[in-house]
Every structure is written in structure tokens, then in C-alpha cells.
């Protein structure tokens, strides 16, 4: 199947700058024919180093800053811990935490301009059948989102500005703001319901609200479930089949139950889990 680049859902750029082996390949292949192109490749290589610093939004609503891609563009690491990006062939059977990445600069831009400290819960439901998880139209940058990000073609087309950090407020900032608006993010300090718009969900969908209560979609709106959720711990003895269908708390569900965390030993044996649910629904579930 091979490797492929994945792209930031905010700016549409890759999770890493021009890979060193490809960088050297371009130098070797083009050096005698086009010195100007080589200089531009070197310049873009330097100017896109900000791609390498990534924020990971984990399914349990943890946020990891300063992570780096290390394998096939879907695996990241930070402080010796590895994280896998949600992608088309993700396997959720073992309940290993997955994440969605964006650049540190893109995260900071949203925090500064929109006043939102983004978590997984802010994101609308994603589409695993598409490489574009949120079905956002990214404009002219889509032309270069191939299996490997087409840096040389960007240079030939004189579109290097597409690779600018949003913090620089460059020519690409209009499209980036358009991408962000497509997510319909909510910035209301008084908001009690879920951080994501109800327009993305169906009747009966349940999600955790900002006030720590469960909310359900009714008549196209979030409606609070008045019973307070309760945390419980269960033993698993490495059998995750009991929690296979329970989503992490950053997701939505059709039942009032979510996974908060797993107890994992050094040998990766899963001994238990912490669950958030409604006490009244405990025995039915």
C-alpha cells in the first residue's frame, strides 16, 4: 500500500517539510539543469520547517503540542510516546487512542484569532471513507495534495505562499479562515452544550457538553439530559471486546456511555477502563 502524506485540516499543508531524501533527490536530479529551481527548493525547505511541529487532538480530548511525524505520515511521537493519526484504514478494535493532527501554528492561530482552545470535541464527525476527513474545500492547494506533497510543482507554479504559516497573515490567510469557518466552531464563554454545532448530527446523537453533562440532539438542537453522568471503573483482563463499541469521550454516541481511559501495563496488557455513563442506563447498557 505504501506511504502517503496527510494534510492539516486547517491549512491543507503536509505534516512535515520536504523529506530529506526527496530534497536530496531533487538536488541531484535538477542541479545541472536548473540552479534557480534548486535555490527555490532550498528556500522552501527552510520556510516550511514549521510544518514539523504538530499538535495532536486525542480522542479522549487530551491535546499534545510539539509532536513530530516519524513514520509514513500517520505516526507521530512526543516524549518517547507514539500516536497514530485517524485515517482510512484505522483499526479501532484494540481501542488504542487515535488522534487528528494540525500544525502548532494553526492551533495557535485559532486560539489567538477565535479564542478557542481546540480539542477533539470541537470537531464535527469525520468521514473515514475520504482522505479529506471533514469534506472541506481547500481551494488551490488541493492540486498539490498528492501521495507526496508536490513541493516542486508549487515552486514551478509560484505558489509558495500556500505554505506560509497562518501566524504570518499572508496571502493564504483568506482560504485558511474559510476552512476554519467550515468547521462551524463555537466560541461562547457561556455555552454549556457541546463545543461543536448541532447541525452536524442526527436526532438521538449524544455528546458531552462543556458543563460536564450529556446532551442529545432533539429537533435539530442540543438538549441537555438532566441526569448527571457518573464515572465507573471496570476490569478487562486484556479483553477489550467489552468496550469495543464504546467511543472515546471526544466522539458522539447513540447511547449515554463513553470511554475515558484505559489502564495499560508496560507489556501493553489492558487491565481496566474508566467509563463515563448515566447510572440509570448502566444495567441496560
C-alpha positions in Angstrom: 0.0 0.0 0.0 3.0 2.3 0.6 3.1 5.6 2.4 1.3 8.8 1.7 1.2 12.4 3.1 -1.7 13.5 5.3 -2.7 17.1 5.4 -3.6 19.6 8.2 -7.3 20.1 8.2 -6.8 23.8 8.9 -4.2 25.0 6.3 -4.1 22.0 4.0 -0.3 21.6 4.2 1.7 18.4 4.9 2.6 17.2 8.4 6.3 17.5 7.6 8.6 19.7 5.4 10.2 18.3 2.3 11.6 14.9 3.3 15.4 15.0 3.3 15.8 12.1 0.9 13.4 13.7 -1.6 15.2 17.0 -1.0 18.5 15.5 -2.0 16.9 13.7 -4.9 15.6 16.9 -6.3 19.0 18.5 -5.9 20.8 15.6 -7.7 18.2 15.4 -10.5 17.9 19.1 -11.2 21.3 20.6 -10.2 22.9 20.8 -13.6 19.8 21.9 -15.4 18.1 24.5 -13.2 20.2 26.2 -10.4 17.3 28.6 -9.8 14.9 25.8 -9.1 17.3 24.3 -6.6 17.7 27.5 -4.8 14.0 27.9 -4.5 13.6 24.3 -3.2 16.2 25.1 -0.6 14.4 28.3 0.3 11.0 26.4 0.6 12.6 23.7 2.6 13.7 26.3 5.2 10.4 28.2 5.2 8.3 25.1 5.7 10.1 23.8 8.8 7.1 25.0 10.8 5.3 22.0 9.3 7.3 19.7 11.6 5.8 20.9 14.8 2.4 19.4 15.2 -0.5 19.4 17.6 -2.4 16.2 18.2 -6.1 16.2 19.2 -6.6 12.9 21.0 -10.0 11.1 21.1 -10.1 11.5 24.9 -9.8 15.3 24.5 -6.1 15.5 25.5 -4.0 17.9 23.5 -0.4 17.2 22.7 1.7 20.0 21.3 5.2 19.8 19.7 4.8 16.3 18.2 6.7 15.2 15.1 5.8 12.9 12.3 8.1 9.9 12.2 6.7 7.1 10.0 4.6 7.2 6.9 3.0 10.5 7.9 0.3 8.8 10.1 2.5 8.1 13.1 3.7 10.9 15.5 5.9 11.0 18.6 6.4 13.2 21.6 8.5 12.4 24.7 9.0 8.8 23.5 5.3 8.3 23.2 3.8 7.3 19.9 0.4 8.4 18.5 -1.5 7.3 15.3 -3.5 9.7 13.2 -7.0 8.6 12.2 -7.0 7.6 8.6 -9.0 5.5 6.1 -7.6 2.1 7.3 -7.7 2.8 11.0 -8.4 -0.2 13.2 -10.3 0.7 16.4 -10.7 -2.9 17.7 -8.0 -2.6 20.4 -9.2 0.9 21.5 -5.7 2.3 21.1 -6.0 6.1 21.3 -6.0 7.8 17.9 -5.6 11.5 17.1 -6.1 14.1 14.4 -3.2 16.4 13.7 -2.9 20.1 12.9 0.2 22.3 13.0 1.2 24.0 16.2 0.9 27.3 14.3 -2.6 26.5 13.1 -3.7 25.6 16.6 -2.2 28.9 17.9 -3.8 30.9 15.2 -7.3 29.5 16.1 -6.6 30.2 19.8 -5.5 33.8 19.1 -8.0 34.9 16.5 -11.1 32.9 17.5 -10.4 32.4 21.2 -10.8 28.7 21.0 -8.5 26.1 22.6 -9.3 23.3 20.2 -9.9 19.8 21.4 -11.2 16.7 19.6 -14.7 17.5 20.9 -14.8 20.7 18.8 -14.5 18.7 15.6 -17.5 17.6 13.6 -17.9 13.9 12.7 -15.2 12.8 10.2 -15.5 10.7 7.1 -13.1 7.7 7.1 -14.0 6.9 3.5 -12.2 10.1 2.4 -8.7 11.3 2.8 -10.3 14.7 3.5 -11.8 13.9 6.9 -14.1 16.9 7.1 -15.0 17.4 3.4 -13.6 20.9 3.4 -12.9 22.6 0.0 -9.3 23.8 0.4 -9.0 25.7 -2.9 -5.9 25.8 -5.0 -3.7 23.9 -2.5 -5.7 20.7 -3.3 -3.8 20.5 -6.6 -0.6 19.7 -4.7 -2.1 17.2 -2.2 -0.9 14.1 -3.9 0.5 10.9 -2.4 3.6 13.0 -1.6 3.1 16.8 -1.3 4.2 18.2 -4.6 6.7 20.9 -3.5 8.5 21.2 -6.8 5.2 21.9 -8.7 4.3 24.5 -6.1 7.6 26.2 -6.9 7.1 26.0 -10.6 3.6 27.4 -10.3 5.0 30.2 -8.0 2.5 29.2 -5.3 4.9 29.1 -2.3 2.6 31.4 -0.4 0.3 28.5 0.1 2.9 27.1 2.5 3.0 30.1 4.8 2.1 29.8 8.5 -1.2 31.4 9.3 0.6 33.4 12.0 2.3 35.4 9.2 -1.1 36.5 7.9 0.0 36.0 4.3 -1.8 35.7 1.0 -3.2 32.3 2.0 -5.0 33.5 5.2 -8.3 34.1 3.4 -8.6 30.5 2.5 -7.4 29.3 5.9 -10.2 31.4 7.6 -12.7 29.9 5.1 -11.5 26.4 6.1 -12.0 27.2 9.8 -15.5 28.6 9.2 -16.5 25.3 7.5 -16.0 23.6 10.9 -18.6 26.0 12.5 -16.6 26.3 15.7 -18.4 27.8 18.6 -16.8 30.5 20.8 -19.3 31.4 23.5 -17.9 31.6 27.1 -21.5 31.0 28.4 -22.1 27.9 26.2 -23.0 24.8 28.3 -23.7 22.4 25.5 -21.2 20.5 23.3 -18.5 22.6 21.7 -19.5 21.6 18.2 -22.5 22.7 16.2 -25.7 20.6 16.3 -26.0 20.9 12.5 -23.5 18.1 12.0 -25.6 15.5 14.0 -28.7 13.4 13.7 -31.6 13.0 16.1 -30.6 10.9 19.1 -26.9 11.6 18.9 -25.4 12.2 22.3 -22.2 14.2 23.2 -20.6 15.5 26.3 -21.3 19.2 26.9 -18.9 21.9 28.2 -20.8 21.8 31.5 -20.0 18.1 32.0 -23.5 16.9 31.2 -24.7 14.7 28.4 -26.6 16.4 25.6 -28.8 14.8 22.9 -30.0 16.0 19.5 -33.7 16.8 19.6 -35.5 18.7 16.9 -32.1 19.7 15.4 -30.8 21.2 18.6 -28.6 20.1 21.6 -30.9 19.3 24.6 -29.4 18.7 28.0 -30.0 15.3 29.7 -30.6 16.4 33.3 -29.2 13.3 34.9 -25.5 13.8 35.9 -23.0 11.3 34.3 -21.0 9.1 36.6 -17.5 7.7 36.2 -17.0 4.0 36.9 -14.1 1.6 36.5 -14.3 -1.9 35.1 -11.8 -4.8 34.9 -10.9 -6.1 31.4 -8.0 -8.6 31.8 -6.9 -7.7 28.3 -10.3 -8.4 26.9 -11.3 -5.2 25.0 -14.4 -6.9 23.4 -16.5 -5.5 26.4 -15.7 -1.9 25.3 -15.3 -2.4 21.6 -18.3 -0.4 20.7 -17.8 2.4 23.2 -16.3 5.5 21.7 -13.9 7.8 23.5 -15.4 10.9 25.1 -14.3 13.2 22.3 -16.8 11.5 19.9 -20.6 11.2 19.9 -22.6 8.2 20.6 -26.3 7.0 20.3 -26.1 5.7 23.9 -25.1 7.7 27.1 -21.8 5.9 27.6 -18.2 6.9 26.7 -14.7 5.7 27.3 -12.4 8.0 29.3 -9.2 6.0 29.6 -7.6 2.5 29.7 -5.3 1.0 32.3 -2.3 -0.3 30.3 0.7 -2.1 31.7 4.2 -1.8 30.3 3.7 -5.1 28.5 0.7 -3.4 26.8 -1.7 -5.7 28.6 -5.0 -3.8 29.2 -6.2 -4.4 32.7 -9.1 -2.0 33.0 -11.0 1.0 31.8 -12.7 4.1 33.1 -16.2 4.8 31.7 -18.5 7.8 31.8 -22.2 6.9 31.7 -25.6 7.5 33.1 -26.3 5.5 36.2 -29.9 4.9 35.1 -28.7 3.3 31.8 -25.9 1.2 33.4 -27.7 -2.1 33.5 -29.4 -1.7 30.1 -26.0 -1.0 28.6 
